């Protein structure tokens, strides 16, 4: 059973009690991500996430790691477009200790200048790692193209130049503005005492600012863009993407099902056409990504350098078939079973459940129960699928990105 409690301090605690388990996952979600960042300090949210692990007033970085190991915990964090999450999974008997570590990091991190210098070098290596991973690079590139001029197009990790603009004062100032009591959601799933966890966070978060100032952005209209990056690599990576739907859009479930039909499994249309029939790619798939205000639909393929034109023609062919014929009842029924199974599998561990309830609450301000999610997929009709297909079947509305070994005219190939 999922319960939500608004603490007197303004922070929301969302709890899913699973009494038969002996474990618990605890996450502190902060409604602060790359969408909140000015361009000149791009990557600051991610920088803060790294620095949280670099020592507090009473624990060194090594002691933080050692204290988590002493309770047999699994500990990590991640930064996204709209939120940052710090989380621990541990035995229920060690929850108080786990919460103490998490609170110490959130409230007492030193943000030491020397540690910042070292961690900046670490993040620069992370940037190089992404650049040396062409499929990651092409996904980031096409996302920036789809949301160009809008906050969702901001880079999560930033650049070496933007990181150089972030000193300790910038870091602390940004954190004081964004890490406020009303922007934090505490999410917990597993076996725990509800009253004890609420009391613990009620008492400890008072030192944070009360409320985060809402930002207003002048959103730029969508316009397809194209970008080719050249590197000395053995395979070309293509990503074609267009506007999708937001998390709370009525077409959210239909878009997820359509993505599954197009490129979500081995029986999907793109997989069968591009890989099985034409033998052009080892990896080909589609993804529907959604955020609070918008989303995008993305098709990826990794192909031989001399097969780029053939692969794009195959993708275009499938989009034209979708436009002409739509999807079949059998495809819809299969996609529903696949999507429901994938969702349920993800809910069968406490960390997955904590991620689900925490993300929805911090980004959308509400949660959807497992029953609501399953019903969301079940109620999608053939007419819903037709409307969703109309959003993604026009190749002229797609942005295009490629990471390959030599420059070429991607726009011309897509428009051919």
One Martini backbone bead per residue (centre of mass of N, CA, C, O) as a GRO file, in nm:
protein
  416
    1UNK     BB    1   0.096   0.037   0.023
    2UNK     BB    2   0.043   0.377  -0.058
    3UNK     BB    3   0.189   0.664   0.107
    4UNK     BB    4   0.127   1.014   0.188
    5UNK     BB    5   0.341   1.273   0.339
    6UNK     BB    6   0.318   1.596   0.477
    7UNK     BB    7   0.534   1.780   0.618
    8UNK     BB    8   0.579   2.060   0.807
    9UNK     BB    9   0.844   2.145   0.633
   10UNK     BB   10   0.737   2.050   0.312
   11UNK     BB   11   0.798   1.760   0.285
   12UNK     BB   12   0.776   1.463   0.100
   13UNK     BB   13   0.642   1.137   0.183
   14UNK     BB   14   0.685   0.819   0.022
   15UNK     BB   15   0.513   0.499   0.084
   16UNK     BB   16   0.597   0.138   0.062
   17UNK     BB   17   0.459  -0.130   0.211
   18UNK     BB   18   0.652  -0.453   0.268
   19UNK     BB   19   0.639  -0.677   0.521
   20UNK     BB   20   0.781  -0.954   0.402
   21UNK     BB   21   1.036  -0.804   0.406
   22UNK     BB   22   1.410  -0.728   0.478
   23UNK     BB   23   1.400  -0.465   0.303
   24UNK     BB   24   1.525  -0.132   0.185
   25UNK     BB   25   1.443   0.172   0.000
   26UNK     BB   26   1.618   0.489  -0.003
   27UNK     BB   27   1.514   0.819  -0.124
   28UNK     BB   28   1.648   1.133  -0.244
   29UNK     BB   29   1.456   1.372  -0.407
   30UNK     BB   30   1.542   1.631  -0.646
   31UNK     BB   31   1.410   1.922  -0.806
   32UNK     BB   32   1.705   1.893  -0.984
   33UNK     BB   33   1.845   1.986  -1.302
   34UNK     BB   34   1.929   2.078  -1.619
   35UNK     BB   35   1.671   2.270  -1.646
   36UNK     BB   36   1.794   2.477  -1.408
   37UNK     BB   37   2.037   2.571  -1.591
   38UNK     BB   38   2.261   2.771  -1.682
   39UNK     BB   39   2.478   2.761  -1.941
   40UNK     BB   40   2.746   2.852  -1.784
   41UNK     BB   41   2.659   2.594  -1.560
   42UNK     BB   42   2.670   2.334  -1.691
   43UNK     BB   43   2.650   2.054  -1.461
   44UNK     BB   44   2.592   2.129  -1.155
   45UNK     BB   45   2.409   1.899  -1.057
   46UNK     BB   46   2.618   1.674  -1.113
   47UNK     BB   47   2.842   1.790  -0.938
   48UNK     BB   48   2.692   1.770  -0.671
   49UNK     BB   49   2.650   1.468  -0.672
   50UNK     BB   50   2.952   1.405  -0.647
   51UNK     BB   51   3.014   1.581  -0.383
   52UNK     BB   52   2.840   1.415  -0.178
   53UNK     BB   53   3.088   1.185  -0.167
   54UNK     BB   54   3.341   1.393  -0.047
   55UNK     BB   55   3.227   1.489   0.228
   56UNK     BB   56   3.187   1.582   0.563
   57UNK     BB   57   3.210   1.702   0.880
   58UNK     BB   58   3.227   1.366   0.984
   59UNK     BB   59   3.297   1.257   0.684
   60UNK     BB   60   3.464   1.098   0.469
   61UNK     BB   61   3.462   0.947   0.176
   62UNK     BB   62   3.556   0.676   0.294
   63UNK     BB   63   3.351   0.668   0.534
   64UNK     BB   64   3.097   0.657   0.370
   65UNK     BB   65   3.160   0.388   0.230
   66UNK     BB   66   3.212   0.223   0.491
   67UNK     BB   67   2.931   0.264   0.626
   68UNK     BB   68   2.776   0.119   0.404
   69UNK     BB   69   2.927  -0.153   0.423
   70UNK     BB   70   2.855  -0.217   0.728
   71UNK     BB   71   2.533  -0.245   0.625
   72UNK     BB   72   2.513  -0.375   0.338
   73UNK     BB   73   2.500  -0.155   0.120
   74UNK     BB   74   2.345   0.021  -0.153
   75UNK     BB   75   2.505   0.296  -0.334
   76UNK     BB   76   2.366   0.593  -0.500
   77UNK     BB   77   2.345   0.810  -0.802
   78UNK     BB   78   2.151   1.058  -1.002
   79UNK     BB   79   2.118   1.258  -1.303
   80UNK     BB   80   1.877   1.459  -1.459
   81UNK     BB   81   1.672   1.678  -1.609
   82UNK     BB   82   1.460   1.703  -1.327
   83UNK     BB   83   1.648   1.515  -1.136
   84UNK     BB   84   1.780   1.400  -0.817
   85UNK     BB   85   1.933   1.091  -0.681
   86UNK     BB   86   1.954   0.940  -0.353
   87UNK     BB   87   2.057   0.598  -0.256
   88UNK     BB   88   1.948   0.315  -0.039
   89UNK     BB   89   2.015  -0.030   0.017
   90UNK     BB   90   1.881  -0.237   0.286
   91UNK     BB   91   1.829  -0.346   0.580
   92UNK     BB   92   1.583  -0.283   0.796
   93UNK     BB   93   1.778  -0.281   1.053
   94UNK     BB   94   1.955  -0.030   0.891
   95UNK     BB   95   1.790   0.233   0.833
   96UNK     BB   96   1.894   0.449   1.030
   97UNK     BB   97   2.184   0.452   0.919
   98UNK     BB   98   2.116   0.519   0.628
   99UNK     BB   99   1.969   0.787   0.684
  100UNK     BB  100   2.212   0.925   0.821
  101UNK     BB  101   2.393   0.933   0.573
  102UNK     BB  102   2.206   1.086   0.382
  103UNK     BB  103   2.170   1.338   0.561
  104UNK     BB  104   2.465   1.418   0.585
  105UNK     BB  105   2.503   1.478   0.285
  106UNK     BB  106   2.272   1.686   0.238
  107UNK     BB  107   2.361   1.887   0.499
  108UNK     BB  108   2.716   1.840   0.531
  109UNK     BB  109   2.859   1.905   0.287
  110UNK     BB  110   3.166   2.065   0.212
  111UNK     BB  111   3.277   2.143  -0.066
  112UNK     BB  112   3.569   2.110  -0.130
  113UNK     BB  113   3.803   2.260  -0.325
  114UNK     BB  114   3.998   2.023  -0.374
  115UNK     BB  115   3.779   1.816  -0.444
  116UNK     BB  116   3.666   1.971  -0.685
  117UNK     BB  117   3.914   1.949  -0.865
  118UNK     BB  118   3.917   1.642  -0.880
  119UNK     BB  119   3.619   1.601  -0.977
  120UNK     BB  120   3.646   1.751  -1.242
  121UNK     BB  121   3.836   1.543  -1.367
  122UNK     BB  122   3.637   1.309  -1.352
  123UNK     BB  123   3.415   1.439  -1.533
  124UNK     BB  124   3.595   1.473  -1.781
  125UNK     BB  125   3.624   1.166  -1.813
  126UNK     BB  126   3.321   1.116  -1.851
  127UNK     BB  127   3.297   1.277  -2.110
  128UNK     BB  128   3.496   1.103  -2.272
  129UNK     BB  129   3.340   0.839  -2.243
  130UNK     BB  130   3.093   0.934  -2.402
  131UNK     BB  131   3.252   1.014  -2.661
  132UNK     BB  132   3.360   0.697  -2.672
  133UNK     BB  133   3.034   0.644  -2.689
  134UNK     BB  134   2.844   0.666  -2.959
  135UNK     BB  135   2.554   0.594  -2.857
  136UNK     BB  136   2.548   0.811  -2.638
  137UNK     BB  137   2.620   1.058  -2.811
  138UNK     BB  138   2.376   1.043  -3.012
  139UNK     BB  139   2.154   1.075  -2.802
  140UNK     BB  140   2.237   1.350  -2.689
  141UNK     BB  141   2.228   1.500  -2.961
  142UNK     BB  142   1.925   1.455  -3.037
  143UNK     BB  143   1.808   1.586  -2.784
  144UNK     BB  144   1.925   1.870  -2.839
  145UNK     BB  145   1.768   1.906  -3.106
  146UNK     BB  146   1.472   1.874  -3.012
  147UNK     BB  147   1.541   2.096  -2.754
  148UNK     BB  148   1.616   2.350  -2.885
  149UNK     BB  149   1.593   2.628  -2.666
  150UNK     BB  150   1.538   2.423  -2.428
  151UNK     BB  151   1.585   2.283  -2.122
  152UNK     BB  152   1.585   1.976  -2.228
  153UNK     BB  153   1.862   2.039  -2.398
  154UNK     BB  154   2.034   2.016  -2.168
  155UNK     BB  155   2.320   1.924  -2.031
  156UNK     BB  156   2.401   1.718  -1.770
  157UNK     BB  157   2.733   1.724  -1.768
  158UNK     BB  158   2.851   1.915  -1.961
  159UNK     BB  159   3.155   2.106  -1.982
  160UNK     BB  160   3.468   2.208  -1.939
  161UNK     BB  161   3.386   2.509  -1.954
  162UNK     BB  162   3.147   2.507  -1.748
  163UNK     BB  163   3.313   2.388  -1.510
  164UNK     BB  164   3.507   2.638  -1.486
  165UNK     BB  165   3.254   2.821  -1.367
  166UNK     BB  166   3.263   2.623  -1.107
  167UNK     BB  167   3.259   2.708  -0.792
  168UNK     BB  168   3.184   2.701  -0.468
  169UNK     BB  169   2.983   2.937  -0.472
  170UNK     BB  170   2.808   2.829  -0.701
  171UNK     BB  171   2.733   2.560  -0.574
  172UNK     BB  172   2.604   2.667  -0.309
  173UNK     BB  173   2.397   2.857  -0.438
  174UNK     BB  174   2.244   2.650  -0.605
  175UNK     BB  175   2.169   2.461  -0.368
  176UNK     BB  176   2.006   2.673  -0.201
  177UNK     BB  177   1.784   2.704  -0.431
  178UNK     BB  178   1.715   2.384  -0.497
  179UNK     BB  179   1.752   2.258  -0.193
  180UNK     BB  180   1.445   2.233  -0.092
  181UNK     BB  181   1.182   2.122   0.089
  182UNK     BB  182   0.971   2.132  -0.162
  183UNK     BB  183   1.191   1.966  -0.362
  184UNK     BB  184   1.164   1.719  -0.169
  185UNK     BB  185   1.167   1.356  -0.187
  186UNK     BB  186   1.077   1.086   0.013
  187UNK     BB  187   1.156   0.748  -0.070
  188UNK     BB  188   0.993   0.430   0.029
  189UNK     BB  189   1.070   0.070   0.021
  190UNK     BB  190   0.932  -0.186   0.232
  191UNK     BB  191   1.053  -0.251   0.560
  192UNK     BB  192   0.892  -0.021   0.789
  193UNK     BB  193   0.857   0.270   0.990
  194UNK     BB  194   0.660   0.531   0.928
  195UNK     BB  195   0.683   0.721   1.174
  196UNK     BB  196   0.993   0.720   1.200
  197UNK     BB  197   1.066   0.838   0.920
  198UNK     BB  198   0.909   1.103   0.947
  199UNK     BB  199   1.045   1.206   1.204
  200UNK     BB  200   1.333   1.215   1.102
  201UNK     BB  201   1.282   1.428   0.864
  202UNK     BB  202   1.138   1.650   1.018
  203UNK     BB  203   1.393   1.725   1.208
  204UNK     BB  204   1.638   1.763   0.973
  205UNK     BB  205   1.532   1.987   0.730
  206UNK     BB  206   1.522   2.289   0.850
  207UNK     BB  207   1.797   2.414   0.717
  208UNK     BB  208   1.647   2.444   0.473
  209UNK     BB  209   1.489   2.581   0.244
  210UNK     BB  210   1.154   2.620   0.179
  211UNK     BB  211   1.158   2.744  -0.131
  212UNK     BB  212   1.123   2.726  -0.474
  213UNK     BB  213   1.174   2.899  -0.750
  214UNK     BB  214   0.998   2.959  -1.020
  215UNK     BB  215   1.037   2.902  -1.360
  216UNK     BB  216   1.057   3.095  -1.667
  217UNK     BB  217   1.022   2.998  -2.008
  218UNK     BB  218   1.121   3.057  -2.340
  219UNK     BB  219   0.989   2.875  -2.577
  220UNK     BB  220   1.086   2.704  -2.851
  221UNK     BB  221   1.017   2.604  -3.145
  222UNK     BB  222   0.995   2.338  -3.336
  223UNK     BB  223   1.296   2.219  -3.520
  224UNK     BB  224   1.458   2.051  -3.732
  225UNK     BB  225   1.775   1.880  -3.693
  226UNK     BB  226   2.136   1.846  -3.776
  227UNK     BB  227   2.407   1.598  -3.696
  228UNK     BB  228   2.763   1.540  -3.753
  229UNK     BB  229   3.003   1.311  -3.627
  230UNK     BB  230   3.357   1.265  -3.635
  231UNK     BB  231   3.524   0.941  -3.613
  232UNK     BB  232   3.743   0.675  -3.521
  233UNK     BB  233   3.532   0.431  -3.635
  234UNK     BB  234   3.358   0.112  -3.718
  235UNK     BB  235   3.072   0.258  -3.665
  236UNK     BB  236   2.754   0.372  -3.726
  237UNK     BB  237   2.544   0.621  -3.560
  238UNK     BB  238   2.186   0.644  -3.543
  239UNK     BB  239   1.952   0.926  -3.476
  240UNK     BB  240   1.596   0.951  -3.474
  241UNK     BB  241   1.383   1.240  -3.388
  242UNK     BB  242   1.077   1.332  -3.217
  243UNK     BB  243   0.807   1.436  -3.093
  244UNK     BB  244   0.620   1.371  -2.808
  245UNK     BB  245   0.527   1.299  -2.473
  246UNK     BB  246   0.412   1.345  -2.172
  247UNK     BB  247   0.354   1.194  -1.874
  248UNK     BB  248   0.037   1.325  -1.865
  249UNK     BB  249  -0.048   1.234  -2.125
  250UNK     BB  250  -0.302   1.065  -2.288
  251UNK     BB  251  -0.067   0.926  -2.491
  252UNK     BB  252   0.146   0.768  -2.323
  253UNK     BB  253   0.064   0.466  -2.354
  254UNK     BB  254   0.049   0.457  -2.663
  255UNK     BB  255   0.347   0.536  -2.714
  256UNK     BB  256   0.473   0.294  -2.572
  257UNK     BB  257   0.340   0.079  -2.752
  258UNK     BB  258   0.449   0.184  -3.024
  259UNK     BB  259   0.749   0.150  -2.957
  260UNK     BB  260   0.733  -0.155  -2.923
  261UNK     BB  261   0.639  -0.218  -3.213
  262UNK     BB  262   0.879  -0.076  -3.364
  263UNK     BB  263   1.147  -0.119  -3.120
  264UNK     BB  264   1.112  -0.333  -2.842
  265UNK     BB  265   1.182  -0.604  -3.008
  266UNK     BB  266   1.239  -0.890  -3.202
  267UNK     BB  267   0.935  -0.845  -3.338
  268UNK     BB  268   0.976  -0.584  -3.443
  269UNK     BB  269   0.982  -0.389  -3.718
  270UNK     BB  270   1.275  -0.282  -3.719
  271UNK     BB  271   1.419  -0.547  -3.656
  272UNK     BB  272   1.309  -0.710  -3.896
  273UNK     BB  273   1.403  -0.519  -4.121
  274UNK     BB  274   1.704  -0.421  -4.052
  275UNK     BB  275   1.814  -0.705  -3.951
  276UNK     BB  276   1.668  -0.965  -4.066
  277UNK     BB  277   1.620  -0.877  -4.373
  278UNK     BB  278   1.884  -0.671  -4.431
  279UNK     BB  279   2.145  -0.681  -4.241
  280UNK     BB  280   2.240  -0.379  -4.107
  281UNK     BB  281   2.204  -0.461  -3.791
  282UNK     BB  282   2.240  -0.531  -3.454
  283UNK     BB  283   2.129  -0.247  -3.349
  284UNK     BB  284   1.769  -0.185  -3.308
  285UNK     BB  285   1.557   0.091  -3.192
  286UNK     BB  286   1.301   0.223  -2.970
  287UNK     BB  287   1.208   0.536  -2.788
  288UNK     BB  288   0.996   0.665  -2.523
  289UNK     BB  289   1.035   0.989  -2.391
  290UNK     BB  290   0.943   1.143  -2.072
  291UNK     BB  291   0.821   1.446  -1.934
  292UNK     BB  292   0.650   1.698  -1.786
  293UNK     BB  293   0.629   1.877  -2.081
  294UNK     BB  294   0.759   1.640  -2.258
  295UNK     BB  295   0.894   1.464  -2.558
  296UNK     BB  296   1.043   1.165  -2.727
  297UNK     BB  297   1.112   0.996  -3.038
  298UNK     BB  298   1.346   0.716  -3.086
  299UNK     BB  299   1.580   0.609  -3.339
  300UNK     BB  300   1.813   0.331  -3.353
  301UNK     BB  301   2.136   0.267  -3.532
  302UNK     BB  302   2.394   0.022  -3.604
  303UNK     BB  303   2.620   0.069  -3.880
  304UNK     BB  304   2.765   0.063  -4.157
  305UNK     BB  305   2.902   0.317  -4.330
  306UNK     BB  306   2.768   0.206  -4.620
  307UNK     BB  307   2.450   0.183  -4.466
  308UNK     BB  308   2.298   0.445  -4.399
  309UNK     BB  309   2.097   0.484  -4.632
  310UNK     BB  310   1.954   0.207  -4.597
  311UNK     BB  311   1.858   0.245  -4.304
  312UNK     BB  312   1.688   0.502  -4.347
  313UNK     BB  313   1.504   0.373  -4.560
  314UNK     BB  314   1.389   0.157  -4.364
  315UNK     BB  315   1.267   0.354  -4.163
  316UNK     BB  316   1.089   0.507  -4.362
  317UNK     BB  317   0.924   0.263  -4.449
  318UNK     BB  318   0.795   0.210  -4.166
  319UNK     BB  319   0.656   0.488  -4.141
  320UNK     BB  320   0.478   0.457  -4.396
  321UNK     BB  321   0.327   0.204  -4.301
  322UNK     BB  322   0.210   0.330  -4.049
  323UNK     BB  323   0.050   0.553  -4.196
  324UNK     BB  324  -0.119   0.359  -4.382
  325UNK     BB  325  -0.191   0.097  -4.162
  326UNK     BB  326  -0.085   0.089  -3.895
  327UNK     BB  327  -0.203  -0.125  -3.653
  328UNK     BB  328  -0.265  -0.422  -3.507
  329UNK     BB  329  -0.437  -0.605  -3.284
  330UNK     BB  330  -0.208  -0.803  -3.227
  331UNK     BB  331   0.011  -0.597  -3.164
  332UNK     BB  332  -0.134  -0.463  -2.928
  333UNK     BB  333  -0.164  -0.713  -2.747
  334UNK     BB  334   0.138  -0.775  -2.725
  335UNK     BB  335   0.235  -0.501  -2.615
  336UNK     BB  336   0.077  -0.508  -2.354
  337UNK     BB  337   0.218  -0.758  -2.234
  338UNK     BB  338   0.505  -0.646  -2.244
  339UNK     BB  339   0.465  -0.383  -2.075
  340UNK     BB  340   0.349  -0.516  -1.823
  341UNK     BB  341   0.585  -0.702  -1.766
  342UNK     BB  342   0.808  -0.490  -1.743
  343UNK     BB  343   0.682  -0.339  -1.508
  344UNK     BB  344   0.656  -0.574  -1.304
  345UNK     BB  345   0.952  -0.657  -1.295
  346UNK     BB  346   1.041  -0.370  -1.179
  347UNK     BB  347   0.853  -0.421  -0.905
  348UNK     BB  348   1.031  -0.685  -0.780
  349UNK     BB  349   1.181  -0.444  -0.624
  350UNK     BB  350   1.255  -0.192  -0.407
  351UNK     BB  351   1.402   0.000  -0.598
  352UNK     BB  352   1.190   0.010  -0.823
  353UNK     BB  353   0.966   0.126  -0.641
  354UNK     BB  354   1.111   0.379  -0.549
  355UNK     BB  355   1.153   0.503  -0.828
  356UNK     BB  356   0.857   0.525  -0.912
  357UNK     BB  357   0.743   0.704  -0.676
  358UNK     BB  358   0.959   0.929  -0.676
  359UNK     BB  359   0.948   1.035  -0.965
  360UNK     BB  360   0.646   1.107  -0.980
  361UNK     BB  361   0.641   1.305  -0.740
  362UNK     BB  362   0.873   1.510  -0.821
  363UNK     BB  363   0.757   1.571  -1.120
  364UNK     BB  364   0.415   1.540  -1.088
  365UNK     BB  365   0.286   1.522  -0.781
  366UNK     BB  366   0.231   1.207  -0.835
  367UNK     BB  367   0.089   0.880  -0.831
  368UNK     BB  368   0.096   0.548  -0.975
  369UNK     BB  369  -0.038   0.271  -0.950
  370UNK     BB  370  -0.014  -0.040  -1.066
  371UNK     BB  371  -0.314  -0.050  -1.148
  372UNK     BB  372  -0.309   0.211  -1.321
  373UNK     BB  373  -0.095   0.122  -1.525
  374UNK     BB  374  -0.233  -0.130  -1.633
  375UNK     BB  375  -0.491   0.025  -1.720
  376UNK     BB  376  -0.351   0.214  -1.917
  377UNK     BB  377  -0.286  -0.011  -2.121
  378UNK     BB  378  -0.567  -0.155  -2.149
  379UNK     BB  379  -0.733   0.116  -2.263
  380UNK     BB  380  -0.606   0.103  -2.528
  381UNK     BB  381  -0.680   0.188  -2.854
  382UNK     BB  382  -0.685   0.198  -3.191
  383UNK     BB  383  -0.731   0.505  -3.197
  384UNK     BB  384  -0.492   0.579  -3.017
  385UNK     BB  385  -0.279   0.461  -3.213
  386UNK     BB  386  -0.338   0.644  -3.450
  387UNK     BB  387  -0.267   0.910  -3.307
  388UNK     BB  388   0.024   0.831  -3.235
  389UNK     BB  389   0.124   0.777  -3.525
  390UNK     BB  390   0.083   1.075  -3.628
  391UNK     BB  391   0.335   1.182  -3.452
  392UNK     BB  392   0.575   0.971  -3.606
  393UNK     BB  393   0.538   0.925  -3.945
  394UNK     BB  394   0.708   1.193  -4.016
  395UNK     BB  395   1.023   1.245  -4.138
  396UNK     BB  396   1.021   1.567  -4.160
  397UNK     BB  397   1.002   1.578  -3.820
  398UNK     BB  398   1.300   1.490  -3.798
  399UNK     BB  399   1.576   1.442  -3.634
  400UNK     BB  400   1.944   1.420  -3.691
  401UNK     BB  401   2.199   1.180  -3.589
  402UNK     BB  402   2.566   1.126  -3.618
  403UNK     BB  403   2.823   0.873  -3.576
  404UNK     BB  404   3.125   0.880  -3.770
  405UNK     BB  405   3.400   0.879  -4.013
  406UNK     BB  406   3.234   1.083  -4.211
  407UNK     BB  407   3.111   1.325  -4.381
  408UNK     BB  408   2.754   1.403  -4.431
  409UNK     BB  409   2.420   1.437  -4.571
  410UNK     BB  410   2.162   1.383  -4.369
  411UNK     BB  411   1.927   1.553  -4.470
  412UNK     BB  412   1.919   1.445  -4.761
  413UNK     BB  413   1.861   1.150  -4.686
  414UNK     BB  414   1.594   1.204  -4.525
  415UNK     BB  415   1.455   1.363  -4.785
  416UNK     BB  416   1.462   1.134  -5.020
   0.00000   0.00000   0.00000
